[in-house]
Amino acid sequence: MSTVVLAAAQEIVFKPAGWVALILILGLCVGLFFLMRSMSHQMKKIDFDEEATERPRRSAQEPRDDA
């Protein structure tokens, strides 16, 4: 059994990924760059009022109803 495994292991030839994988990764990086740039422009367009969404904070003098 072990000779069959050793013979099969010797027949396996690993090839490097090559230029196609490099081009694919570079294309994904370029696409991600433009996606982030577009999202940055979209986020700048949002009108956000922080005072309207802020929760009222409890002061130290108010009694708490947690008990």
C-alpha positions as CSV (number, residue, x, y, z in Angstrom):
1,M,0.0,0.0,0.0
2,S,2.8,2.4,0.9
3,T,4.5,1.9,-2.5
4,V,1.3,2.8,-4.3
5,V,1.1,6.1,-2.3
6,L,4.8,6.9,-3.0
7,A,4.4,6.2,-6.7
8,A,1.3,8.4,-6.9
9,A,3.1,11.2,-5.0
10,Q,6.0,11.1,-7.5
11,E,3.6,11.5,-10.4
12,I,2.0,14.8,-9.1
13,V,3.6,17.8,-10.7
14,F,2.7,21.2,-9.2
15,K,2.6,24.1,-11.6
16,P,3.1,27.7,-10.6
17,A,-0.1,29.9,-10.7
18,G,1.3,31.9,-13.6
19,W,0.3,35.1,-15.3
20,V,-3.4,34.5,-15.3
21,A,-3.6,34.5,-11.5
22,L,-1.5,37.6,-11.3
23,I,-3.7,39.5,-13.7
24,L,-6.8,38.3,-11.9
25,I,-5.5,39.5,-8.5
26,L,-4.4,42.9,-9.9
27,G,-7.8,43.3,-11.6
28,L,-9.5,42.6,-8.3
29,C,-7.3,45.2,-6.6
30,V,-8.1,47.8,-9.2
31,G,-11.8,47.1,-8.9
32,L,-11.5,47.4,-5.1
33,F,-9.8,50.7,-5.4
34,F,-12.5,52.2,-7.6
35,L,-15.2,50.7,-5.3
36,M,-13.7,52.3,-2.3
37,R,-13.3,55.6,-4.1
38,S,-17.0,55.5,-5.2
39,M,-18.1,54.7,-1.7
40,S,-16.1,57.6,-0.3
41,H,-17.8,60.0,-2.7
42,Q,-21.2,58.6,-1.7
43,M,-20.5,58.9,2.0
44,K,-19.6,62.6,1.6
45,K,-23.0,63.2,0.1
46,I,-24.9,62.0,3.2
47,D,-26.3,64.8,5.3
48,F,-26.1,63.5,8.9
49,D,-27.4,65.5,11.9
50,E,-25.7,64.2,15.0
51,E,-27.8,66.2,17.4
52,A,-31.0,64.7,16.2
53,T,-29.8,61.1,16.6
54,E,-28.0,61.6,19.9
55,R,-29.5,59.8,22.9
56,P,-30.3,61.9,26.0
57,R,-27.7,61.2,28.6
58,R,-28.6,60.5,32.2
59,S,-27.2,63.0,34.7
60,A,-25.7,61.8,38.0
61,Q,-28.6,63.4,40.0
62,E,-31.5,61.5,38.4
63,P,-32.7,58.3,40.2
64,R,-32.3,55.1,38.4
65,D,-35.2,52.6,38.1
66,D,-32.9,49.6,37.5
67,A,-33.3,48.2,41.1
